[in-house]
Amino acid sequence: MTHPPATLSHVDESQQPRMVDVGGKPVTHRTARAQARVRFPAEVAQSLHAAGYVTPKGAVLTVAQIAGVMGAKATPQLIPLCHPLSIDRCDIAIHMEGHDALIDCTVSCRGSTGVEMEALTGASIAALTIYDMCKAMSHDIVIGEVRLVGKTGGKHDFGKQEMA
């Protein structure tokens, strides 16, 4: 579902950046789910599978999972106008789909602003970690399709039927 274009909430009347005032918004349970995809060349995917997804740097998927949680928690330090949130949950699931690693990040909190950026950051940091841990095998690894899958609990729900 698309919504009509809105005015940008992160700029003031003078078009200067500002943090949005969420003080008057109701506290609700908010959840967001994002995905990222890491595409491996066929020979790299086969080598990783044969090695149990362990490289000289360690257990790739496990380290990426931890990095994704850390990234979600660090979102306000990485994205300038994001509010610091008390995250109740951050789950990172990574599974292989053919030669691709599909990263699924679900974040939730009780608050007056959503957790979309935390979910997107978590998925992105997990993808970057996979790249970092595997780049010695190939520089043809591609990070792609970082996207919001769904969100609930704010003014507009999105992709609710797909939320885990």
N, C-alpha and C positions, 0 to 999 in steps of 0.2 A: 504494500500500500504506500503510495507516495502522498506527500502533503504539499500544500501550496508553498511557494517560496516564502520564507520568513525573514524578518530583519535579523541581522547578525547580533547575537547577544554578547559577543566578546569585544565589541567596540562601543565607545560612548558616542554622544552626539557629535563630537569633533573627529570621529573616526579613529580615535586612539584606543589601543588595546586596554582591556580591563577584565578583571575577574568578575564573573557574574555573581550578583547578590542572590543567594539561594535561601536567605534567612526566613523569608515568608512562605517558602514552599513546604508542603506537608512532608513529614517523615513517613516513608513507606518502605516496604521490602522491595528492593530493586535487584534485578538480575540481568546480566548480559552474557552473551555467548559469541565468541569470535573464533575464526579458523584461519590458519595459514597453511600453505602447502610448500614443501621443499621437494624439488624435482632432482633426482640423481640420474646421472648417466647409467645405462643398464649395467655396465661392468662394476660400477661403484656400488649400486644397490645389491648386486649379487655378492660382492666381496663383504659388504656389511652384514648381509644375512648369514653368510657362511661363518663370519666371525662372531655371531651372536650380538651384533651391533655394538661391539667393543673395539675401540681403536687404541693406539698408544696413549691417547689423552684420557681414556676411561670409557665408561658405559655411556654411550652417546645419548640414548633416549632418556635415561635416568637423570643425567646431568642437565639435559635440556628441560626436563620436567621441573626440576628444582629452580633452574634459571628463570623459567616462565613465571613461576610463583613470585620469585624475587622481583622480577620486572613489573608484574602487576602491582605489587606493594610499593614500588618506587615510582609509579607513574607521576605523582605531583612534582617529583624532582626532575623528571625528564621532559614533561610537557608543561610549559610555563604557566598556563592559566587554569590548570586542573586543580580542583579542591582536594586537600588531603582527606581521605576517607578511612573509616574504620571498617576494613573488609571482614566480613563474617566467613567467607568461603572463597577459595580459589582452587579449582580443579583443572589440571592439565592432563589431557589424555592424548597420547601419540600412538598412531598405528600406521602400518604400511599399507598402501594401496598401490599394488604393482611396484613401480620404481619410485613412488612418491611417499614421503612421510606426511601424513595429515595430522595437524596439530589442532586440538579442540580445547579452548580455554573458556571456562565458565566461572564468573565472579558474581558474588552477591554481597549485599550489605543492607542495613536499615539506615536510610538517610534521606536527605532532601535533594540529592542530585544523583544521576545515574552512574553506572560503572562500565559504560561502553568503552571508554578509553583504557580502563584497567584491563578489560578482556582483550582488546586489540593489542595493547602493549605486552601482555603476557604471552599471547600467541606469537607476536613478532620477536620477542626476546628468545623464546624457545627455538624459533626458526633460525635466528642468528647464531645461537649456540650450536645447533646441529651443523650449520655451515662451518663454523670455527673448528669444530671437532673433526670434521671430515675434509677440510680444504686441502690437506696434504695428499689426499687421494685424487682430487680433481678440482680445478677451478671452474668447471662447467656445471657445477651445482647451481640451481636457480631457486631463489625464494620468490614465491608468487602467491597471488590470490589471497592476500590478507584482507579479511572482510568480516563485517558484523553479520552474524547469522540471526540474532534475535535479541530483544530486550523487553523487560516487563517492569512495571511498577512506577513508571513516570506518567507524564501527560499523554504520551502516545506509545502504545505497545507496538512492537515490530517483530514479525516472525514468531509470534507466541506459540503457534502449533509446532514449531521446530525446537523449542527450548527443551533442554534435558533436565 
